[in-house]
């Protein structure tokens, strides 16, 4: 029987358990009980999640980050792929520098590959207010 992959969120992100129970997650947030993060125009931020492979086999992954504007259009899309060795942990990150004021939604996806392959967890979602 395969052990689940453990994912925990950094200070301002949320991970949830997938329907397949491949990913275990804890809820953490930036600030007291909030899913909103405030930043400024032209200030770079890092969108980070901590992931751990609790299996005894290698686990390929695609760490995908997208930021949506208040109109729902994608304003940033980045990803990285790799393979976690058995019991290995890492904290992948993607940076984003907002260039306009507004409210944005950042989503992080943890997939086993980039194309048509399902998901390892539900997306992480957070709101970002840029002033």
Backbone atoms as SQL, in Angstrom:
CREATE TABLE atoms (id INTEGER PRIMARY KEY, chain TEXT, resi INTEGER, resn TEXT, atom TEXT, x REAL, y REAL, z REAL);
INSERT INTO atoms VALUES
  (1, 'A', 1, 'UNK', 'N', 0.841, -1.180, 0.000),
  (2, 'A', 1, 'UNK', 'CA', 0.000, 0.000, 0.000),
  (3, 'A', 1, 'UNK', 'C', 0.883, 1.239, 0.000),
  (4, 'A', 2, 'UNK', 'N', 0.580, 2.195, -0.859),
  (5, 'A', 2, 'UNK', 'CA', 1.381, 3.411, -0.966),
  (6, 'A', 2, 'UNK', 'C', 1.023, 4.376, 0.152),
  (7, 'A', 3, 'UNK', 'N', 2.040, 5.027, 0.700),
  (8, 'A', 3, 'UNK', 'CA', 1.812, 6.052, 1.702),
  (9, 'A', 3, 'UNK', 'C', 1.433, 7.344, 0.996),
  (10, 'A', 4, 'UNK', 'N', 0.617, 8.218, 1.629),
  (11, 'A', 4, 'UNK', 'CA', 0.231, 9.462, 0.976),
  (12, 'A', 4, 'UNK', 'C', 1.408, 10.431, 0.901),
  (13, 'A', 5, 'UNK', 'N', 1.327, 11.332, -0.056),
  (14, 'A', 5, 'UNK', 'CA', 2.295, 12.414, -0.176),
  (15, 'A', 5, 'UNK', 'C', 1.853, 13.506, 0.781),
  (16, 'A', 6, 'UNK', 'N', 2.768, 14.078, 1.526),
  (17, 'A', 6, 'UNK', 'CA', 2.435, 15.123, 2.478),
  (18, 'A', 6, 'UNK', 'C', 2.755, 16.472, 1.880),
  (19, 'A', 7, 'UNK', 'N', 1.779, 17.356, 1.856),
  (20, 'A', 7, 'UNK', 'CA', 1.995, 18.732, 1.423),
  (21, 'A', 7, 'UNK', 'C', 1.509, 19.646, 2.533),
  (22, 'A', 8, 'UNK', 'N', 2.307, 20.603, 2.900),
  (23, 'A', 8, 'UNK', 'CA', 1.859, 21.624, 3.833),
  (24, 'A', 8, 'UNK', 'C', 2.118, 22.976, 3.210),
  (25, 'A', 9, 'UNK', 'N', 1.331, 23.923, 3.592),
  (26, 'A', 9, 'UNK', 'CA', 1.428, 25.241, 2.977),
  (27, 'A', 9, 'UNK', 'C', 2.353, 26.153, 3.762),
  (28, 'A', 10, 'UNK', 'N', 2.928, 27.094, 3.057),
  (29, 'A', 10, 'UNK', 'CA', 3.721, 28.111, 3.732),
  (30, 'A', 10, 'UNK', 'C', 2.779, 29.120, 4.357),
  (31, 'A', 11, 'UNK', 'N', 3.310, 30.208, 4.833),
  (32, 'A', 11, 'UNK', 'CA', 2.553, 31.116, 5.669),
  (33, 'A', 11, 'UNK', 'C', 1.199, 31.548, 5.147),
  (34, 'A', 12, 'UNK', 'N', 1.040, 31.705, 3.853),
  (35, 'A', 12, 'UNK', 'CA', -0.208, 32.286, 3.392),
  (36, 'A', 12, 'UNK', 'C', -0.989, 31.422, 2.416),
  (37, 'A', 13, 'UNK', 'N', -0.703, 30.150, 2.353),
  (38, 'A', 13, 'UNK', 'CA', -1.375, 29.303, 1.385),
  (39, 'A', 13, 'UNK', 'C', -2.151, 28.194, 2.069),
  (40, 'A', 14, 'UNK', 'N', -3.080, 27.600, 1.333),
  (41, 'A', 14, 'UNK', 'CA', -3.897, 26.522, 1.884),
  (42, 'A', 14, 'UNK', 'C', -3.828, 25.318, 0.956),
  (43, 'A', 15, 'UNK', 'N', -3.599, 24.146, 1.505),
  (44, 'A', 15, 'UNK', 'CA', -3.671, 22.892, 0.752),
  (45, 'A', 15, 'UNK', 'C', -4.788, 22.048, 1.346),
  (46, 'A', 16, 'UNK', 'N', -5.477, 21.312, 0.501),
  (47, 'A', 16, 'UNK', 'CA', -6.534, 20.443, 0.997),
  (48, 'A', 16, 'UNK', 'C', -6.301, 19.018, 0.513),
  (49, 'A', 17, 'UNK', 'N', -6.957, 18.075, 1.145),
  (50, 'A', 17, 'UNK', 'CA', -6.789, 16.672, 0.785),
  (51, 'A', 17, 'UNK', 'C', -7.547, 16.391, -0.512),
  (52, 'A', 18, 'UNK', 'N', -6.902, 15.697, -1.420),
  (53, 'A', 18, 'UNK', 'CA', -7.543, 15.373, -2.697),
  (54, 'A', 18, 'UNK', 'C', -8.526, 14.227, -2.513),
  (55, 'A', 19, 'UNK', 'N', -9.442, 14.063, -3.464),
  (56, 'A', 19, 'UNK', 'CA', -10.380, 12.944, -3.376),
  (57, 'A', 19, 'UNK', 'C', -9.664, 11.591, -3.381),
  (58, 'A', 20, 'UNK', 'N', -8.475, 11.521, -3.948),
  (59, 'A', 20, 'UNK', 'CA', -7.741, 10.263, -4.010),
  (60, 'A', 20, 'UNK', 'C', -6.892, 10.018, -2.763),
  (61, 'A', 21, 'UNK', 'N', -6.901, 10.958, -1.835),
  (62, 'A', 21, 'UNK', 'CA', -6.105, 10.873, -0.612),
  (63, 'A', 21, 'UNK', 'C', -4.615, 10.724, -0.891),
  (64, 'A', 22, 'UNK', 'N', -4.138, 11.304, -1.982),
  (65, 'A', 22, 'UNK', 'CA', -2.711, 11.269, -2.284),
  (66, 'A', 22, 'UNK', 'C', -1.946, 12.339, -1.520),
  (67, 'A', 23, 'UNK', 'N', -2.658, 13.365, -1.097),
  (68, 'A', 23, 'UNK', 'CA', -1.988, 14.504, -0.482),
  (69, 'A', 23, 'UNK', 'C', -2.629, 14.810, 0.858),
  (70, 'A', 24, 'UNK', 'N', -1.786, 14.931, 1.876),
  (71, 'A', 24, 'UNK', 'CA', -2.244, 15.396, 3.180),
  (72, 'A', 24, 'UNK', 'C', -1.808, 16.842, 3.323),
  (73, 'A', 25, 'UNK', 'N', -2.644, 17.675, 3.893),
  (74, 'A', 25, 'UNK', 'CA', -2.298, 19.090, 3.981),
  (75, 'A', 25, 'UNK', 'C', -2.797, 19.691, 5.277),
  (76, 'A', 26, 'UNK', 'N', -2.143, 20.781, 5.656),
  (77, 'A', 26, 'UNK', 'CA', -2.558, 21.566, 6.806),
  (78, 'A', 26, 'UNK', 'C', -2.958, 22.948, 6.328),
  (79, 'A', 27, 'UNK', 'N', -3.903, 23.551, 7.010),
  (80, 'A', 27, 'UNK', 'CA', -4.289, 24.912, 6.661),
  (81, 'A', 27, 'UNK', 'C', -3.463, 25.888, 7.489),
  (82, 'A', 28, 'UNK', 'N', -2.837, 26.811, 6.802),
  (83, 'A', 28, 'UNK', 'CA', -2.116, 27.892, 7.454),
  (84, 'A', 28, 'UNK', 'C', -2.432, 29.154, 6.678),
  (85, 'A', 29, 'UNK', 'N', -2.380, 30.288, 7.328),
  (86, 'A', 29, 'UNK', 'CA', -2.694, 31.517, 6.614),
  (87, 'A', 29, 'UNK', 'C', -1.777, 32.643, 7.051),
  (88, 'A', 30, 'UNK', 'N', -1.745, 33.665, 6.231),
  (89, 'A', 30, 'UNK', 'CA', -0.955, 34.853, 6.526),
  (90, 'A', 30, 'UNK', 'C', -1.830, 35.780, 7.344),
  (91, 'A', 31, 'UNK', 'N', -1.446, 36.046, 8.558),
  (92, 'A', 31, 'UNK', 'CA', -2.258, 36.894, 9.423),
  (93, 'A', 31, 'UNK', 'C', -3.305, 36.062, 10.141),
  (94, 'A', 32, 'UNK', 'N', -4.018, 36.680, 11.068),
  (95, 'A', 32, 'UNK', 'CA', -4.998, 35.948, 11.868),
  (96, 'A', 32, 'UNK', 'C', -6.235, 35.564, 11.057),
  (97, 'A', 33, 'UNK', 'N', -6.382, 34.281, 10.795),
  (98, 'A', 33, 'UNK', 'CA', -7.565, 33.715, 10.135),
  (99, 'A', 33, 'UNK', 'C', -7.945, 34.428, 8.846),
  (100, 'A', 34, 'UNK', 'N', -6.990, 34.700, 7.997),
  (101, 'A', 34, 'UNK', 'CA', -7.292, 35.382, 6.739),
  (102, 'A', 34, 'UNK', 'C', -6.661, 34.660, 5.566),
  (103, 'A', 35, 'UNK', 'N', -7.296, 34.778, 4.421),
  (104, 'A', 35, 'UNK', 'CA', -6.740, 34.248, 3.185),
  (105, 'A', 35, 'UNK', 'C', -6.364, 35.403, 2.262),
  (106, 'A', 36, 'UNK', 'N', -6.175, 36.586, 2.819),
  (107, 'A', 36, 'UNK', 'CA', -5.840, 37.772, 2.031),
  (108, 'A', 36, 'UNK', 'C', -4.438, 38.225, 2.387),
  (109, 'A', 37, 'UNK', 'N', -3.652, 38.495, 1.372),
  (110, 'A', 37, 'UNK', 'CA', -2.296, 38.983, 1.569),
  (111, 'A', 37, 'UNK', 'C', -2.174, 40.329, 0.894),
  (112, 'A', 38, 'UNK', 'N', -1.618, 41.308, 1.582),
  (113, 'A', 38, 'UNK', 'CA', -1.453, 42.650, 1.037),
  (114, 'A', 38, 'UNK', 'C', -0.013, 42.867, 0.617),
  (115, 'A', 39, 'UNK', 'N', 0.163, 43.522, -0.519),
  (116, 'A', 39, 'UNK', 'CA', 1.492, 43.861, -1.016),
  (117, 'A', 39, 'UNK', 'C', 1.391, 45.151, -1.814),
  (118, 'A', 40, 'UNK', 'N', 2.495, 45.573, -2.386),
  (119, 'A', 40, 'UNK', 'CA', 2.544, 46.824, -3.138),
  (120, 'A', 40, 'UNK', 'C', 2.919, 46.574, -4.590),
  (121, 'A', 41, 'UNK', 'N', 2.565, 47.531, -5.443),
  (122, 'A', 41, 'UNK', 'CA', 2.959, 47.489, -6.848),
  (123, 'A', 41, 'UNK', 'C', 4.484, 47.427, -6.928),
  (124, 'A', 42, 'UNK', 'N', 4.988, 46.633, -7.860),
  (125, 'A', 42, 'UNK', 'CA', 6.424, 46.464, -8.128),
  (126, 'A', 42, 'UNK', 'C', 7.201, 45.804, -6.990),
  (127, 'A', 43, 'UNK', 'N', 6.504, 45.153, -6.059),
  (128, 'A', 43, 'UNK', 'CA', 7.176, 44.407, -4.997),
  (129, 'A', 43, 'UNK', 'C', 7.045, 42.914, -5.307),
  (130, 'A', 44, 'UNK', 'N', 8.173, 42.245, -5.459),
  (131, 'A', 44, 'UNK', 'CA', 8.170, 40.824, -5.787),
  (132, 'A', 44, 'UNK', 'C', 7.710, 39.995, -4.593),
  (133, 'A', 45, 'UNK', 'N', 6.833, 39.030, -4.855),
  (134, 'A', 45, 'UNK', 'CA', 6.412, 38.095, -3.811),
  (135, 'A', 45, 'UNK', 'C', 6.709, 36.677, -4.283),
  (136, 'A', 46, 'UNK', 'N', 6.837, 35.764, -3.339),
  (137, 'A', 46, 'UNK', 'CA', 7.093, 34.351, -3.621),
  (138, 'A', 46, 'UNK', 'C', 5.851, 33.545, -3.256),
  (139, 'A', 47, 'UNK', 'N', 5.421, 32.696, -4.159),
  (140, 'A', 47, 'UNK', 'CA', 4.299, 31.797, -3.916),
  (141, 'A', 47, 'UNK', 'C', 4.891, 30.407, -3.705),
  (142, 'A', 48, 'UNK', 'N', 4.839, 29.949, -2.451),
  (143, 'A', 48, 'UNK', 'CA', 5.597, 28.777, -2.011),
  (144, 'A', 48, 'UNK', 'C', 4.668, 27.743, -1.382),
  (145, 'A', 49, 'UNK', 'N', 4.973, 26.476, -1.589),
  (146, 'A', 49, 'UNK', 'CA', 4.316, 25.385, -0.865),
  (147, 'A', 49, 'UNK', 'C', 5.380, 24.361, -0.499),
  (148, 'A', 50, 'UNK', 'N', 5.259, 23.766, 0.666),
  (149, 'A', 50, 'UNK', 'CA', 6.170, 22.709, 1.100),
  (150, 'A', 50, 'UNK', 'C', 5.549, 21.371, 0.725),
  (151, 'A', 51, 'UNK', 'N', 6.304, 20.541, 0.026),
  (152, 'A', 51, 'UNK', 'CA', 5.783, 19.228, -0.356),
  (153, 'A', 51, 'UNK', 'C', 6.746, 18.141, 0.103),
  (154, 'A', 52, 'UNK', 'N', 6.183, 17.012, 0.510),
  (155, 'A', 52, 'UNK', 'CA', 6.967, 15.868, 0.974),
  (156, 'A', 52, 'UNK', 'C', 6.407, 14.599, 0.356),
  (157, 'A', 53, 'UNK', 'N', 7.272, 13.783, -0.177),
  (158, 'A', 53, 'UNK', 'CA', 6.872, 12.480, -0.701),
  (159, 'A', 53, 'UNK', 'C', 7.009, 11.458, 0.424),
  (160, 'A', 54, 'UNK', 'N', 5.899, 10.988, 0.948),
  (161, 'A', 54, 'UNK', 'CA', 5.910, 9.991, 2.024),
  (162, 'A', 54, 'UNK', 'C', 5.872, 8.564, 1.497),
  (163, 'A', 55, 'UNK', 'N', 6.015, 8.415, 0.207),
  (164, 'A', 55, 'UNK', 'CA', 5.993, 7.084, -0.394),
  (165, 'A', 55, 'UNK', 'C', 7.392, 6.474, -0.414),
  (166, 'A', 56, 'UNK', 'N', 7.444, 5.190, -0.692),
  (167, 'A', 56, 'UNK', 'CA', 8.720, 4.487, -0.839),
  (168, 'A', 56, 'UNK', 'C', 9.159, 4.435, -2.301),
  (169, 'A', 57, 'UNK', 'N', 8.473, 5.184, -3.149),
  (170, 'A', 57, 'UNK', 'CA', 8.800, 5.259, -4.579),
  (171, 'A', 57, 'UNK', 'C', 8.924, 6.725, -4.988),
  (172, 'A', 58, 'UNK', 'N', 9.585, 6.974, -6.116),
  (173, 'A', 58, 'UNK', 'CA', 9.711, 8.330, -6.644),
  (174, 'A', 58, 'UNK', 'C', 8.335, 8.870, -7.030),
  (175, 'A', 59, 'UNK', 'N', 8.171, 10.206, -6.915),
  (176, 'A', 59, 'UNK', 'CA', 6.912, 10.842, -7.297),
  (177, 'A', 59, 'UNK', 'C', 7.196, 12.036, -8.199),
  (178, 'A', 60, 'UNK', 'N', 6.888, 11.937, -9.501),
  (179, 'A', 60, 'UNK', 'CA', 7.022, 13.113, -10.358),
  (180, 'A', 60, 'UNK', 'C', 5.959, 14.143, -9.980),
  (181, 'A', 61, 'UNK', 'N', 6.255, 15.418, -10.204),
  (182, 'A', 61, 'UNK', 'CA', 5.285, 16.462, -9.905),
  (183, 'A', 61, 'UNK', 'C', 5.466, 17.635, -10.860),
  (184, 'A', 62, 'UNK', 'N', 4.387, 18.386, -11.015),
  (185, 'A', 62, 'UNK', 'CA', 4.397, 19.668, -11.715),
  (186, 'A', 62, 'UNK', 'C', 3.812, 20.680, -10.745),
  (187, 'A', 63, 'UNK', 'N', 4.597, 21.703, -10.417),
  (188, 'A', 63, 'UNK', 'CA', 4.188, 22.763, -9.493),
  (189, 'A', 63, 'UNK', 'C', 3.774, 23.942, -10.362),
  (190, 'A', 64, 'UNK', 'N', 2.487, 24.226, -10.406),
  (191, 'A', 64, 'UNK', 'CA', 1.936, 25.215, -11.332),
  (192, 'A', 64, 'UNK', 'C', 1.324, 26.357, -10.530),
  (193, 'A', 65, 'UNK', 'N', 1.705, 27.581, -10.876),
  (194, 'A', 65, 'UNK', 'CA', 1.186, 28.766, -10.196),
  (195, 'A', 65, 'UNK', 'C', 0.557, 29.682, -11.237),
  (196, 'A', 66, 'UNK', 'N', -0.686, 30.097, -10.981),
  (197, 'A', 66, 'UNK', 'CA', -1.290, 31.115, -11.833),
  (198, 'A', 66, 'UNK', 'C', -1.883, 32.202, -10.958),
  (199, 'A', 67, 'UNK', 'N', -1.833, 33.432, -11.471),
  (200, 'A', 67, 'UNK', 'CA', -2.432, 34.576, -10.799),
  (201, 'A', 67, 'UNK', 'C', -3.500, 35.125, -11.733),
  (202, 'A', 68, 'UNK', 'N', -4.703, 35.303, -11.185),
  (203, 'A', 68, 'UNK', 'CA', -5.835, 35.817, -11.947),
  (204, 'A', 68, 'UNK', 'C', -6.142, 37.239, -11.518),
  (205, 'A', 69, 'UNK', 'N', -6.472, 38.101, -12.486),
  (206, 'A', 69, 'UNK', 'CA', -6.935, 39.444, -12.170),
  (207, 'A', 69, 'UNK', 'C', -8.371, 39.396, -11.685),
  (208, 'A', 70, 'UNK', 'N', -8.896, 40.534, -11.241),
  (209, 'A', 70, 'UNK', 'CA', -10.268, 40.571, -10.728),
  (210, 'A', 70, 'UNK', 'C', -11.291, 40.230, -11.811),
  (211, 'A', 71, 'UNK', 'N', -10.890, 40.331, -13.085),
  (212, 'A', 71, 'UNK', 'CA', -11.768, 39.962, -14.197),
  (213, 'A', 71, 'UNK', 'C', -11.687, 38.472, -14.534),
  (214, 'A', 72, 'UNK', 'N', -10.869, 37.728, -13.792),
  (215, 'A', 72, 'UNK', 'CA', -10.729, 36.292, -14.006),
  (216, 'A', 72, 'UNK', 'C', -9.710, 35.906, -15.064),
  (217, 'A', 73, 'UNK', 'N', -9.075, 36.890, -15.695),
  (218, 'A', 73, 'UNK', 'CA', -8.066, 36.596, -16.715),
  (219, 'A', 73, 'UNK', 'C', -6.723, 36.292, -16.063),
  (220, 'A', 74, 'UNK', 'N', -5.994, 35.363, -16.668),
  (221, 'A', 74, 'UNK', 'CA', -4.675, 34.983, -16.160),
  (222, 'A', 74, 'UNK', 'C', -3.686, 36.114, -16.437),
  (223, 'A', 75, 'UNK', 'N', -3.021, 36.602, -15.373),
  (224, 'A', 75, 'UNK', 'CA', -2.000, 37.641, -15.537),
  (225, 'A', 75, 'UNK', 'C', -0.595, 37.072, -15.361),
  (226, 'A', 76, 'UNK', 'N', -0.488, 35.878, -14.799),
  (227, 'A', 76, 'UNK', 'CA', 0.802, 35.207, -14.656),
  (228, 'A', 76, 'UNK', 'C', 0.561, 33.708, -14.606),
  (229, 'A', 77, 'UNK', 'N', 1.393, 32.961, -15.332),
  (230, 'A', 77, 'UNK', 'CA', 1.337, 31.506, -15.306),
  (231, 'A', 77, 'UNK', 'C', 2.764, 30.988, -15.395),
  (232, 'A', 78, 'UNK', 'N', 3.207, 30.279, -14.377),
  (233, 'A', 78, 'UNK', 'CA', 4.548, 29.685, -14.337),
  (234, 'A', 78, 'UNK', 'C', 4.456, 28.281, -13.767),
  (235, 'A', 79, 'UNK', 'N', 5.449, 27.464, -14.069),
  (236, 'A', 79, 'UNK', 'CA', 5.478, 26.112, -13.519),
  (237, 'A', 79, 'UNK', 'C', 6.903, 25.595, -13.471),
  (238, 'A', 80, 'UNK', 'N', 7.062, 24.573, -12.693),
  (239, 'A', 80, 'UNK', 'CA', 8.309, 23.817, -12.659),
  (240, 'A', 80, 'UNK', 'C', 7.941, 22.354, -12.483),
  (241, 'A', 81, 'UNK', 'N', 8.785, 21.479, -13.002),
  (242, 'A', 81, 'UNK', 'CA', 8.549, 20.052, -12.846),
  (243, 'A', 81, 'UNK', 'C', 9.764, 19.414, -12.194),
  (244, 'A', 82, 'UNK', 'N', 9.546, 18.280, -11.610),
  (245, 'A', 82, 'UNK', 'CA', 10.646, 17.558, -10.984),
  (246, 'A', 82, 'UNK', 'C', 10.169, 16.213, -10.490),
  (247, 'A', 83, 'UNK', 'N', 11.034, 15.568, -9.766),
  (248, 'A', 83, 'UNK', 'CA', 10.717, 14.278, -9.163),
  (249, 'A', 83, 'UNK', 'C', 11.189, 14.291, -7.725),
  (250, 'A', 84, 'UNK', 'N', 10.291, 13.951, -6.822),
  (251, 'A', 84, 'UNK', 'CA', 10.662, 13.797, -5.421),
  (252, 'A', 84, 'UNK', 'C', 11.100, 12.361, -5.194),
  (253, 'A', 85, 'UNK', 'N', 12.252, 12.199, -4.601),
  (254, 'A', 85, 'UNK', 'CA', 12.734, 10.878, -4.216),
  (255, 'A', 85, 'UNK', 'C', 11.903, 10.390, -3.025),
  (256, 'A', 86, 'UNK', 'N', 11.927, 9.105, -2.726),
  (257, 'A', 86, 'UNK', 'CA', 11.196, 8.623, -1.555),
  (258, 'A', 86, 'UNK', 'C', 11.579, 9.411, -0.297),
  (259, 'A', 87, 'UNK', 'N', 10.578, 9.923, 0.399),
  (260, 'A', 87, 'UNK', 'CA', 10.720, 10.645, 1.666),
  (261, 'A', 87, 'UNK', 'C', 11.446, 11.984, 1.530),
  (262, 'A', 88, 'UNK', 'N', 11.575, 12.504, 0.334),
  (263, 'A', 88, 'UNK', 'CA', 12.214, 13.807, 0.115),
  (264, 'A', 88, 'UNK', 'C', 11.196, 14.929, 0.292),
  (265, 'A', 89, 'UNK', 'N', 11.662, 16.064, 0.820),
  (266, 'A', 89, 'UNK', 'CA', 10.848, 17.272, 0.947),
  (267, 'A', 89, 'UNK', 'C', 11.486, 18.388, 0.148),
  (268, 'A', 90, 'UNK', 'N', 10.659, 19.317, -0.301),
  (269, 'A', 90, 'UNK', 'CA', 11.177, 20.518, -0.941),
  (270, 'A', 90, 'UNK', 'C', 10.129, 21.618, -0.855),
  (271, 'A', 91, 'UNK', 'N', 10.558, 22.841, -1.118),
  (272, 'A', 91, 'UNK', 'CA', 9.670, 24.002, -1.074),
  (273, 'A', 91, 'UNK', 'C', 9.756, 24.755, -2.396),
  (274, 'A', 92, 'UNK', 'N', 9.064, 24.275, -3.433),
  (275, 'A', 92, 'UNK', 'CA', 9.113, 24.983, -4.704),
  (276, 'A', 92, 'UNK', 'C', 8.455, 26.355, -4.579),
  (277, 'A', 93, 'UNK', 'N', 8.945, 27.305, -5.367),
  (278, 'A', 93, 'UNK', 'CA', 8.423, 28.669, -5.325),
  (279, 'A', 93, 'UNK', 'C', 8.406, 29.258, -6.725),
  (280, 'A', 94, 'UNK', 'N', 7.473, 30.123, -6.947),
  (281, 'A', 94, 'UNK', 'CA', 7.424, 30.935, -8.156),
  (282, 'A', 94, 'UNK', 'C', 7.245, 32.376, -7.702),
  (283, 'A', 95, 'UNK', 'N', 7.971, 33.279, -8.329),
  (284, 'A', 95, 'UNK', 'CA', 7.853, 34.682, -7.946),
  (285, 'A', 95, 'UNK', 'C', 6.893, 35.405, -8.879),
  (286, 'A', 96, 'UNK', 'N', 6.320, 36.484, -8.367),
  (287, 'A', 96, 'UNK', 'CA', 5.437, 37.345, -9.155),
  (288, 'A', 96, 'UNK', 'C', 5.607, 38.763, -8.662),
  (289, 'A', 97, 'UNK', 'N', 5.692, 39.696, -9.593),
  (290, 'A', 97, 'UNK', 'CA', 5.788, 41.118, -9.270),
  (291, 'A', 97, 'UNK', 'C', 4.583, 41.822, -9.884),
  (292, 'A', 98, 'UNK', 'N', 3.605, 42.211, -9.058),
  (293, 'A', 98, 'UNK', 'CA', 2.436, 42.907, -9.604),
  (294, 'A', 98, 'UNK', 'C', 2.828, 44.293, -10.119),
  (295, 'A', 99, 'UNK', 'N', 2.292, 44.659, -11.271),
  (296, 'A', 99, 'UNK', 'CA', 2.619, 45.957, -11.868),
  (297, 'A', 99, 'UNK', 'C', 1.457, 46.938, -11.816),
  (298, 'A', 100, 'UNK', 'N', 0.306, 46.479, -11.335),
  (299, 'A', 100, 'UNK', 'CA', -0.869, 47.349, -11.234),
  (300, 'A', 100, 'UNK', 'C', -1.583, 47.123, -9.910),
  (301, 'A', 101, 'UNK', 'N', -2.262, 48.163, -9.441),
  (302, 'A', 101, 'UNK', 'CA', -3.104, 48.049, -8.251),
  (303, 'A', 101, 'UNK', 'C', -4.268, 47.115, -8.553),
  (304, 'A', 102, 'UNK', 'N', -4.811, 46.498, -7.536),
  (305, 'A', 102, 'UNK', 'CA', -5.992, 45.668, -7.732),
  (306, 'A', 102, 'UNK', 'C', -6.029, 44.484, -6.803),
  (307, 'A', 103, 'UNK', 'N', -7.051, 43.668, -6.987),
  (308, 'A', 103, 'UNK', 'CA', -7.214, 42.445, -6.215),
  (309, 'A', 103, 'UNK', 'C', -7.005, 41.269, -7.157),
  (310, 'A', 104, 'UNK', 'N', -6.167, 40.347, -6.744),
  (311, 'A', 104, 'UNK', 'CA', -5.792, 39.203, -7.565),
  (312, 'A', 104, 'UNK', 'C', -6.047, 37.918, -6.788),
  (313, 'A', 105, 'UNK', 'N', -6.169, 36.825, -7.502),
  (314, 'A', 105, 'UNK', 'CA', -6.283, 35.507, -6.888),
  (315, 'A', 105, 'UNK', 'C', -5.131, 34.652, -7.394),
  (316, 'A', 106, 'UNK', 'N', -4.354, 34.111, -6.472),
  (317, 'A', 106, 'UNK', 'CA', -3.262, 33.203, -6.833),
  (318, 'A', 106, 'UNK', 'C', -3.728, 31.777, -6.584),
  (319, 'A', 107, 'UNK', 'N', -3.408, 30.894, -7.518),
  (320, 'A', 107, 'UNK', 'CA', -3.742, 29.479, -7.372),
  (321, 'A', 107, 'UNK', 'C', -2.480, 28.661, -7.595),
  (322, 'A', 108, 'UNK', 'N', -2.292, 27.650, -6.752),
  (323, 'A', 108, 'UNK', 'CA', -1.167, 26.727, -6.904),
  (324, 'A', 108, 'UNK', 'C', -1.739, 25.331, -7.117),
  (325, 'A', 109, 'UNK', 'N', -1.239, 24.673, -8.149),
  (326, 'A', 109, 'UNK', 'CA', -1.675, 23.322, -8.485),
  (327, 'A', 109, 'UNK', 'C', -0.502, 22.367, -8.312),
  (328, 'A', 110, 'UNK', 'N', -0.766, 21.211, -7.756),
  (329, 'A', 110, 'UNK', 'CA', 0.246, 20.170, -7.582),
  (330, 'A', 110, 'UNK', 'C', -0.216, 18.959, -8.379),
  (331, 'A', 111, 'UNK', 'N', 0.343, 18.798, -9.564),
  (332, 'A', 111, 'UNK', 'CA', -0.050, 17.712, -10.454),
  (333, 'A', 111, 'UNK', 'C', 1.107, 16.739, -10.622),
  (334, 'A', 112, 'UNK', 'N', 0.823, 15.490, -11.006),
  (335, 'A', 112, 'UNK', 'CA', 1.917, 14.545, -11.259),
  (336, 'A', 112, 'UNK', 'C', 2.605, 14.780, -12.605),
  (337, 'A', 113, 'UNK', 'N', 2.024, 15.617, -13.479),
  (338, 'A', 113, 'UNK', 'CA', 2.633, 15.964, -14.770),
  (339, 'A', 113, 'UNK', 'C', 1.958, 17.234, -15.279),
  (340, 'A', 114, 'UNK', 'N', 2.363, 17.735, -16.433),
  (341, 'A', 114, 'UNK', 'CA', 1.794, 18.984, -16.948),
  (342, 'A', 114, 'UNK', 'C', 0.539, 18.807, -17.797),
  (343, 'A', 115, 'UNK', 'N', 0.368, 17.669, -18.459),
  (344, 'A', 115, 'UNK', 'CA', -0.724, 17.537, -19.421),
  (345, 'A', 115, 'UNK', 'C', -1.630, 16.355, -19.080),
  (346, 'A', 116, 'UNK', 'N', -2.909, 16.617, -18.928),
  (347, 'A', 116, 'UNK', 'CA', -3.955, 15.593, -18.812),
  (348, 'A', 116, 'UNK', 'C', -3.582, 14.421, -17.913),
  (349, 'A', 117, 'UNK', 'N', -3.280, 14.710, -16.649),
  (350, 'A', 117, 'UNK', 'CA', -2.835, 13.619, -15.781),
  (351, 'A', 117, 'UNK', 'C', -3.463, 13.658, -14.394),
  (352, 'A', 118, 'UNK', 'N', -4.499, 14.429, -14.190),
  (353, 'A', 118, 'UNK', 'CA', -5.120, 14.473, -12.876),
  (354, 'A', 118, 'UNK', 'C', -4.410, 15.437, -11.950),
  (355, 'A', 119, 'UNK', 'N', -4.645, 15.273, -10.665),
  (356, 'A', 119, 'UNK', 'CA', -4.089, 16.193, -9.684),
  (357, 'A', 119, 'UNK', 'C', -3.657, 15.435, -8.438),
  (358, 'A', 120, 'UNK', 'N', -2.665, 15.980, -7.736),
  (359, 'A', 120, 'UNK', 'CA', -2.246, 15.404, -6.460),
  (360, 'A', 120, 'UNK', 'C', -2.966, 16.063, -5.294),
  (361, 'A', 121, 'UNK', 'N', -3.536, 17.249, -5.513),
  (362, 'A', 121, 'UNK', 'CA', -4.272, 17.945, -4.459),
  (363, 'A', 121, 'UNK', 'C', -5.203, 18.961, -5.097),
  (364, 'A', 122, 'UNK', 'N', -6.140, 19.458, -4.314),
  (365, 'A', 122, 'UNK', 'CA', -6.977, 20.563, -4.772),
  (366, 'A', 122, 'UNK', 'C', -6.089, 21.802, -4.880),
  (367, 'A', 123, 'UNK', 'N', -6.457, 22.760, -5.733),
  (368, 'A', 123, 'UNK', 'CA', -5.627, 23.962, -5.857),
  (369, 'A', 123, 'UNK', 'C', -5.578, 24.754, -4.551),
  (370, 'A', 124, 'UNK', 'N', -4.448, 25.386, -4.311),
  (371, 'A', 124, 'UNK', 'CA', -4.323, 26.358, -3.233),
  (372, 'A', 124, 'UNK', 'C', -4.874, 27.665, -3.770),
  (373, 'A', 125, 'UNK', 'N', -5.586, 28.400, -2.963),
  (374, 'A', 125, 'UNK', 'CA', -6.125, 29.679, -3.412),
  (375, 'A', 125, 'UNK', 'C', -5.907, 30.723, -2.335),
  (376, 'A', 126, 'UNK', 'N', -5.484, 31.904, -2.753),
  (377, 'A', 126, 'UNK', 'CA', -5.343, 33.030, -1.831),
  (378, 'A', 126, 'UNK', 'C', -5.651, 34.299, -2.583),
  (379, 'A', 127, 'UNK', 'N', -6.123, 35.311, -1.887),
  (380, 'A', 127, 'UNK', 'CA', -6.365, 36.616, -2.479),
  (381, 'A', 127, 'UNK', 'C', -5.205, 37.531, -2.152),
  (382, 'A', 128, 'UNK', 'N', -4.826, 38.362, -3.123),
  (383, 'A', 128, 'UNK', 'CA', -3.729, 39.310, -2.957),
  (384, 'A', 128, 'UNK', 'C', -4.269, 40.692, -3.287),
  (385, 'A', 129, 'UNK', 'N', -4.146, 41.623, -2.367),
  (386, 'A', 129, 'UNK', 'CA', -4.551, 43.002, -2.608),
  (387, 'A', 129, 'UNK', 'C', -3.292, 43.816, -2.835),
  (388, 'A', 130, 'UNK', 'N', -3.196, 44.458, -4.006),
  (389, 'A', 130, 'UNK', 'CA', -2.024, 45.245, -4.376),
  (390, 'A', 130, 'UNK', 'C', -2.392, 46.716, -4.292),
  (391, 'A', 131, 'UNK', 'N', -1.616, 47.458, -3.501),
  (392, 'A', 131, 'UNK', 'CA', -1.875, 48.895, -3.345),
  (393, 'A', 131, 'UNK', 'C', -0.726, 49.722, -3.860);
